[in-house]
Amino acid sequence: MEDQVDLLGVQLMHLVDMMDAKLDRIELNQEHLKEMINQRLIDIEKQEGTKSV
């Protein structure tokens, strides 16, 4: 019984580690998307600026 509890503990820790890694990737993707959106907004503002000149 103790072996099963130990195994469940190891499996649970592995699951938590996997979830943590996925959250890290999500955060990195979110930052990348923010940067892309900000750059696109800058590009649009530049285009609008050149149109009005």
C-alpha positions, 0 to 999 in steps of 0.5 A: 500500500505504501508503494502505491502511495509513493507511486501516486505521489511521484505521478502527481509531482510529474503531472504538476511539473508538466502543467507548470511547463505548459503554463510557462509556454503559455506565458512565453506565447502570450508575451510573444503575441503582445510584442507582435501586436504592439509592433503591428500597432506601431506599423499601422500608426506609421502608415497612418502618419505617412498617409496624412503627410 
